[in-house]
Amino acid sequence: MILSMTGFGRAEDVFEGKKICVDIKSLNSKSFDLNIKIPLRYKEKEFEIRKILNDRIIRGKVDCYISVENLEETNDVKINKNLIDSYINELRAIASDGPDFEYLKMAVRLPDAITSRPDELTEGEWENLAAIVNSSIDRFEEFRKAEGKTLHLELEKNIQNIDKYLSEVVPYEEVRINSVKERYQKSLKEFENVDETRFYQEMAYFTEKLDISEEKVRLSQHLKYYKEVMDNEDFNGKKLGFISQEIGREINTLGSKANHAEIQKLVVMMKDDLEKIKEQTLNVL
């Protein structure tokens, strides 16, 4: 099954007055390359979040953005009254003249006079966050599948085109050999005492060099194998990339042996479709 490396997914939920939102998007990459932006509140769980993303997304240049918004008014400030009273008493003892208000202004600036209440991440909130991350990945995978169907159709069309061009090579094979033979025979009429045995030996050698039957067979096999892997194997992008390289080698050899204008045209059209295959294969998971 073809899956695209390109994808996008979003999920959000509200937990205890906090709106949590997770956005995931990715482009193609040779490996799993994650860029994650996460609120300080959830930093302690970054490793677990990265593992969830890595295990399910597998490959791609991935951006993950997690945001949290407080929907309810909260008072996170704690005034340490007893500590401030101690500061004021100590300041008054040092400088007996002066209003208590001035001592208060100095006291609130001293360490730990005013602090923020620690708002620890609870197990319930973490479970909710993990569920939102997984839900975002679910939608991301749906996007990948939809893109993958489009990729599959395009790749299948290009493979069929190359196969069709390969079948069109056949009528020109015998024609090109006869054409070469006639050209050589015409040139030899200008010379006397030609050794016909040697002539036919050279023709046999030349014909063997122009023979493309092996290249045709191998190219046909590679095309079938590409389609087989595309239809039956998951996470097959790298494998399809290797097969497309083999297809390219056979097409290049076919072109170097063509020695015929029409076959060269067919080879050029094969290369055009192969370039599309290579470009599309880069985006296959």
C-alpha positions in Angstrom: 0.0 0.0 0.0 1.3 3.4 -1.0 1.5 6.1 1.7 2.6 9.6 1.1 5.3 11.2 3.4 3.4 14.5 3.0 0.6 14.9 5.6 -1.2 17.1 8.0 -3.2 16.4 11.1 -4.8 18.4 13.9 -6.6 17.5 17.1 -7.6 19.4 20.2 -9.5 18.9 23.5 -10.3 20.7 26.7 -9.0 19.3 30.0 -9.7 20.9 33.4 -10.0 24.4 31.9 -7.1 24.0 29.5 -7.5 23.9 25.7 -4.8 21.6 24.3 -4.1 21.6 20.6 -1.6 19.4 18.6 -0.7 20.2 14.9 1.5 17.7 12.9 2.7 18.2 9.3 5.4 16.5 7.3 7.3 16.6 4.0 9.5 13.9 2.5 12.9 13.0 4.0 15.3 10.1 3.9 14.8 9.5 7.7 12.7 10.6 10.6 13.5 14.3 11.2 11.4 15.8 14.0 11.1 19.5 14.9 8.9 19.8 18.0 7.7 22.9 19.8 6.2 22.2 23.2 5.0 24.3 26.1 7.3 24.3 29.2 4.5 22.7 31.1 4.9 19.5 29.0 8.7 19.5 28.7 9.1 16.5 31.1 7.1 14.4 28.6 9.0 15.4 25.5 10.8 12.1 25.2 7.5 10.1 25.4 5.9 12.4 22.8 8.9 12.0 20.4 8.6 8.2 20.8 4.9 8.2 19.9 5.6 10.3 16.8 8.6 8.3 15.7 6.8 4.9 16.2 3.8 5.9 14.1 5.1 8.4 11.5 8.3 6.4 10.8 9.8 8.7 8.1 9.6 12.3 7.0 10.6 15.8 7.9 8.0 16.3 10.7 6.9 19.5 12.5 4.9 19.1 15.6 3.4 22.1 17.5 1.7 21.7 20.8 -0.1 24.6 22.5 -2.1 25.0 25.7 -4.5 27.8 26.5 -6.1 28.5 29.9 -9.8 29.0 29.5 -10.5 29.7 33.2 -9.1 32.5 35.4 -6.6 31.2 37.8 -4.6 32.8 40.6 -1.2 31.2 40.4 0.5 33.8 42.7 1.4 33.0 46.3 2.3 35.8 48.8 4.4 34.4 51.6 2.9 36.5 54.4 4.9 35.1 57.3 8.2 35.5 55.4 7.3 39.1 54.5 6.5 39.8 58.2 9.9 38.5 59.2 11.6 40.6 56.6 9.7 43.8 57.9 10.7 43.0 61.5 14.3 42.6 60.5 14.3 45.8 58.5 12.6 47.7 61.3 15.2 46.4 63.8 18.0 47.7 61.5 16.4 51.1 60.8 14.0 52.0 63.6 12.8 55.2 62.0 10.6 54.9 59.0 7.0 53.9 58.1 6.2 50.2 57.8 5.0 50.8 54.2 8.6 51.5 53.1 9.7 48.3 54.8 6.9 46.5 53.0 8.1 47.7 49.6 11.6 46.5 50.4 10.4 43.2 51.8 8.3 42.1 48.7 11.5 42.4 46.6 13.4 40.0 48.8 13.8 36.3 47.8 10.7 34.1 48.0 8.4 36.9 49.2 6.1 36.3 46.2 6.2 33.0 44.3 4.2 31.2 41.7 2.2 28.2 42.8 3.7 25.1 41.3 1.1 23.6 38.8 2.4 20.1 38.3 1.4 18.0 35.4 -1.0 15.3 36.6 -1.2 11.8 35.2 -4.7 12.5 34.0 -3.6 15.5 32.0 -0.7 13.5 30.5 -3.0 10.7 29.4 -5.3 13.3 27.8 -2.3 14.9 26.0 -1.1 11.5 24.7 -4.6 10.8 23.5 -4.7 14.2 21.6 -1.3 13.5 20.0 -2.5 10.0 18.8 -5.7 11.5 17.5 -3.7 14.1 15.6 -1.6 11.3 14.1 -4.8 9.4 13.2 -5.9 12.4 11.1 -2.4 12.8 9.7 -2.4 9.2 8.6 -5.8 9.7 6.8 -4.2 12.5 4.9 -1.2 10.3 4.0 -3.5 7.5 2.7 -5.5 10.0 0.5 -2.3 11.4 -0.9 -1.0 7.8 -1.3 -3.9 6.9 -3.5 -3.1 9.7 -5.9 0.6 8.8 -5.9 -0.4 5.2 -6.7 -2.4 6.1 -9.7 0.4 8.4 -11.1 3.1 5.8 -10.6 1.0 3.0 -12.1 0.3 5.2 -15.2 4.0 5.9 -15.6 5.0 2.3 -15.3 2.4 1.3 -17.9 3.7 4.0 -20.2 7.3 2.6 -20.1 5.9 -0.9 -20.6 4.0 0.3 -23.6 7.0 2.0 -25.1 9.0 -1.1 -24.6 6.6 -3.2 -26.6 6.8 -0.6 -29.4 10.5 -1.2 -29.7 10.0 -4.7 -31.1 9.0 -3.8 -34.7 12.1 -1.8 -35.2 14.6 -4.4 -34.0 14.8 -6.5 -37.2 14.5 -3.3 -39.3 17.6 -1.7 -37.8 19.8 -4.9 -38.2 18.8 -5.2 -41.9 19.4 -1.5 -42.4 22.9 -1.8 -41.0 23.6 -4.9 -43.1 22.5 -3.2 -46.3 24.6 -0.1 -45.5 27.7 -2.2 -45.0 27.1 -4.3 -48.1 26.6 -1.2 -50.2 29.9 0.2 -48.9 31.8 -3.0 -49.6 30.8 -3.0 -53.3 33.3 -0.2 -53.7 36.1 -2.6 -52.8 37.5 -5.6 -54.6 38.6 -9.0 -53.2 36.4 -8.8 -50.1 36.6 -11.8 -47.8 32.9 -12.6 -47.4 33.5 -15.0 -44.5 35.3 -12.2 -42.6 32.5 -9.8 -43.5 29.8 -12.1 -42.1 31.9 -12.7 -38.9 32.1 -8.9 -38.4 28.3 -8.6 -39.1 27.6 -11.3 -36.5 29.8 -9.5 -34.0 28.2 -6.2 -34.7 24.7 -7.7 -34.5 25.5 -9.2 -31.1 26.6 -5.8 -29.8 23.3 -4.3 -31.0 21.2 -7.0 -29.4 18.8 -5.6 -26.8 16.9 -8.8 -25.9 18.5 -9.1 -22.5 17.9 -5.4 -21.7 14.2 -5.8 -22.7 13.7 -8.8 -20.5 15.4 -7.2 -17.5 13.5 -4.0 -18.0 10.2 -5.8 -18.2 11.0 -7.7 -15.0 11.9 -4.5 -13.1 8.7 -2.9 -14.2 6.7 -5.9 -12.9 8.6 -6.0 -9.7 8.1 -2.3 -9.1 4.3 -2.7 -9.5 4.3 -5.8 -7.3 6.1 -4.0 -4.4 3.9 -1.0 -4.8 0.7 -3.0 -4.6 1.7 -5.5 -1.8 4.3 -4.1 0.5 4.0 -1.4 3.2 6.5 1.4 3.9 8.0 0.6 0.5 9.4 4.0 -0.6 13.1 3.2 -0.3 12.7 -0.2 -2.0 10.8 1.5 -4.9 13.6 4.0 -5.2 16.2 1.2 -5.6 14.0 -0.5 -8.3 13.6 2.7 -10.2 17.4 3.0 -10.3 17.6 -0.4 -11.9 14.9 0.6 -14.4 17.0 3.6 -15.3 20.1 1.4 -16.0 18.3 -0.8 -18.4 16.7 2.2 -20.2 20.1 3.8 -20.6 21.7 0.6 -22.0 18.8 0.3 -24.4 19.4 3.8 -25.6 23.1 3.3 -26.1 22.5 0.1 -28.2 19.5 1.5 -30.1 21.2 2.7 -33.3 17.8 3.6 -34.6 16.0 6.9 -34.6 12.6 5.6 -33.7 13.9 3.4 -30.9 15.8 6.5 -29.6 12.6 8.4 -29.5 10.9 5.7 -27.5 13.9 5.6 -25.1 13.5 9.4 -24.6 9.8 9.0 -23.7 10.7 6.1 -21.3 13.2 8.5 -19.6 10.6 11.2 -19.3 8.2 8.8 -17.5 11.1 7.4 -15.3 12.0 10.9 -14.1 8.4 11.3 -13.0 8.6 8.0 -11.2 11.8 9.0 -9.4 10.3 12.3 -8.3 7.1 10.7 -7.1 8.9 7.8 -5.4 10.8 10.3 -3.2 7.5 11.2 -1.5 6.5 7.5 -0.9 6.8 6.4 2.8 
